[in-house]
Amino acid sequence: MNPVYLSLAPAILATGVGARAARTSAASALFGIAIVQAGVAITVAFATFGTTRLLGGYLTTDPTARLFLVVLDLVFLGIAGYAWNRARTSPAHRDRVATFARNSLVFMAAANYVALSNHLLASWIALETTTLLAAPLIIREGHPSSLRASFRYFLFSSVGLGIAFLGLLCLAHSRELAGLSSTFFLDELAASPGVVDKWHRIGLALVILGYGTKLGLAPMYSWLPETYDEAPPAVTALLAAVQFNCALVALLRVLQVYRAGSRELVATELLIIGLASMAVSTASIIATRNFVRLIAYASINHGGVIAIGLAIGGTASYGLLLYMVSNAFIKAILFLTAGKIEAHYGTKDTREIAGLIKDLPFSGLFLMVGTFALLGFPPFGSFLGELLILAGLVQAKQIVVFVTFCLFIAMTFVATGRTVFPMIWGEPKRKVEWPRQTVVAAAPKLVLLAALVAMGIYMPPAVNDLFRTVAASLQGTR
Amino acid sequence: MSGIIIALAIVLVLPLFIATWRTSLLGLSLQGAIMAWIVFHHGAHLSVESALEFVDLVLVRTLAAPILLYRVLREKNAPARNDVISPNLLSWTIAFALVLVGFRVADALVPEGDTQMLIAVAASALLLGLLVLATRTGPISQIVGALRIENALAMFELGLRPHHTAIGLRVGQLVIFAATVGFFQFYLRALPSELEAKQVT
């Protein structure tokens, strides 16, 4: 049997893990399955050479699929490790962790399917499935505001994905009008590109708006800070680092086949959405005093940078990929760390927290390193990624966008530093008793951190080749 | 055919001005029924595709979705009045303008005929759904807005007549829509209504 099929196995295992009798060991089972999944993803990515068409053409192992499968499953391993440790140290949370384990396993099977999908409509259905599974996980008992956040998340996701679906219909109709088969299979679409007409343009714009809503891009971003703030940390990490990348893969797939050979197509729309997202996130980062919301706003900012990178294409594509993958790890580290800090101090107010590096050494370290990576400092992959996107803007002679981009980045840098650094290095404001942090507890985040640093310092040739091949498919040239 | 599409446009616009949740749900139900009429009025041969179409348009959109939401609102004793858009001249003007935009878009994209009219109604339905979502904050109105958008997408599907979709994918779409309705029912039951929310704040 091809190991690719194992990536969909968590959906079957979820029933057993979620069973009442297995509740006490659900977290361990989740962690175990996540380890196996990460192993399977690495095997598929580096032991499978070339592109294979599986399951009647509905699955593919092309470079994009292989790269994102590894990213999604590594991030999930970190999240599962966090959940396992939470259940181990706080037995009161075991029931909640068991529910999380069941839903998140089906969620991961759907997420893996999005990465591996060779069919645009099937990928859209899988992305909708992740939304249906994530919405109940956002709700926290005794927190009515989390119910409201879950509703807004579900509402925006449904509408956004509905708009993306309409875009796919328009793209298919454009092909029919040109006398081509209106297939949704990626390899068939790549083999016979359609004609750029009004339906094609409208379809692409709608897909960008629809999937952009899932990415938290302006104008439909308002669900994101509320949801990330209200959801439990593991769920926030799942949404910000796994589902975000699923939506990104779905968008990349559409752009890879429908924008091939015409880089200018929808470039203006992407630039406007990107800059608008950066503008709203920068203003919000300056205004907020809630560190979870700050990371959430930074996530909107990342979405904006990614949209700009997609608009530029060309040589910026390699940087864009580095940026995307780095951010998956950064967001997982930061949201999981934020959960720990909130549990420790009982507040999300940045003015109430100081001296983390003394009080919670591992959390302080992760917040510090995560913030540096978030701000695009060397040696992290996000630094190189951002630099290449900026170089791409200059090469494309988008000087106004370049200047505006730099302005927003500088403002974000100052505002984030002003808020976060006193939390890390200031004098502790109050003494809170807490069991000493162990390396075992920190291990999941250390794994993510290692991957993040590796991307900035040294990437093994096999990994680098994968990045380069995917980047080439995003360059917008045939 | 034109007459039935005009009827679709009427059930789309009228509930915006009769500000009760019962009318809104009736409007959603009639939209589903008219879409079903458009698909089946020539008669349908027995196939899995037409069975799925029947389940989608008749059982889910026309019956299940409005009835499930109706039951929750009756249980909650929701006040009869519910403005789907703000009750003022500006909102009504915007609504009319959006209907005109919908027709202009269809005019620019599709050659004259029934398909153009259906696409025009679908585009208007989509824009009006977005208007509802953008201007109202209460759960009843927002759910009605989201379901209006879902119906608009179904109208687009009818108008664009996409290629043959694999049965598995069609089932997937249907399950997702049915689950979405189920989630909306849950949220409507769990969240405080517009009036309760106002009293809390």
Interface residues (C-beta under 8 A of the other chain):
Chain A: H119 L121 A122 I125 E128 T129 L132 A135 L147 R148 S150 F151 F154 L155 S158 V159 G162 F165 L166 L169 C170 A172 H173 E176 S181 S182 T183 K198 W199 I202
Chain B: A108 L109 L126 L130 L133 P139 Q142 I143 A146 I149 E150 L153 F156 E157 L160 P162 H163 T165 L169 G172 Q173 I176 A179 T180 F183 Y187 A190 L191
